[in-house]
Amino acid sequence: MVNATTLVIFRELKKPISISEIADLLGLDHSTVSTAVSLLVVEGLAEKQRDGKKVLVKRSNTLHARSLEDILKEYPRLPVEKLFANSPMEVLSVLTHPHNITEIAAITGLNRHTVSTSLKNLSGYGIVLKEKGRFIMNKRHRQIVDLVNNYWRFAANQLLCDIADDAIILWQRGPEFLFKTQTDLGGSDEQNIHPTATAVFPGYNLQMITTTRYYFHSKRRLRVEDNIIHTILIDPQNPTYNSYAMFLANQSGAIDLLKVGRHYDLDKHIESLLEYQRTKEKNSNTVLPWNEYIDLFNSMVVVKNV
């Protein structure tokens, strides 16, 4: 999110100032400052405004810009440019729940060395804590938690503004998020947008009559277990969506549902659904009575003509 140059410029944006004035103040080349300012604008940390013929730069009023400002005031000696660069920000996004290095690497797509280095740096400043072999963000650092959450929310909204103005985010963790829209986006590897949840049901002979489409933004390729989890995430307390998820699990023969569920911090929820399937008895308010579950399943299965 930030580097040494963008951070030193951000610190100077206490009032609107021109690029030339920033260059003179910091002793930097005009083109270097211009490039850094453009990056700050893209990242939602700065904005430009015109004052007659002059173009001035000022701090943005976005939530994550305010969070970064608070951190700089509270921890003036913290090496922000190292701790909140791209990889550490992805690692931090996972640590709202405890995870080990292997799990963090699998969730983020980063290699173990990068994850380990980020954790070492973050732990050294008390931003990340280690408990029973797993790492978690130190919630005492409220400003840092806010920075991580606000930054990734901003990044997701910026992307969605460009591709679907009616999109609504249903779940998010760092750069990955589930959203719904009435717009048919297809599947775009370039934008890392993947159809998911009930949008993939027809491929498993499950019929859905709906105009709502579900997509997941991720750098990684989705497995059917991801599609199942995403169906739950539409509304985890809704018995119908939990039933839909189990239908897809049955039709696809998914075998790693509990393992993948841990990546979404849904392992207890998945365990309850699997127990429900084993016992065929309603065990919570998030599932249907078994006879209603079977009736709904039979209404959705497409019978192929022989």
Secondary structure, 3 states (H helix, E strand, C coil): CCCHHHHHHHHHCCCCEEHHHHHHHHCCCHHHHHHHHHHHHHCCCEEEEEECCEEEEEECCCHHHHHHHHHHHHCCCCCHHHHCCHHHHHHHHHCCCCECHHHHHHHHCCCHHHHHHHHHHHHHCCCEEEECCEEEECCCCHHHHHHHHHHHHHHHHHHHHHHCCCCEEEEEECCEEEEEECCCCCCECCCCEEECHHHHHHHHCECCCCCCEEEEECCCCCCHHHHHHHHHHCCCCCHHHHHHHHHHHHHHCCCCHHHHHHHCCCHHHHHHHHHHHHHCCCCCCCCCCHHHHHHHHHHHECCCCC
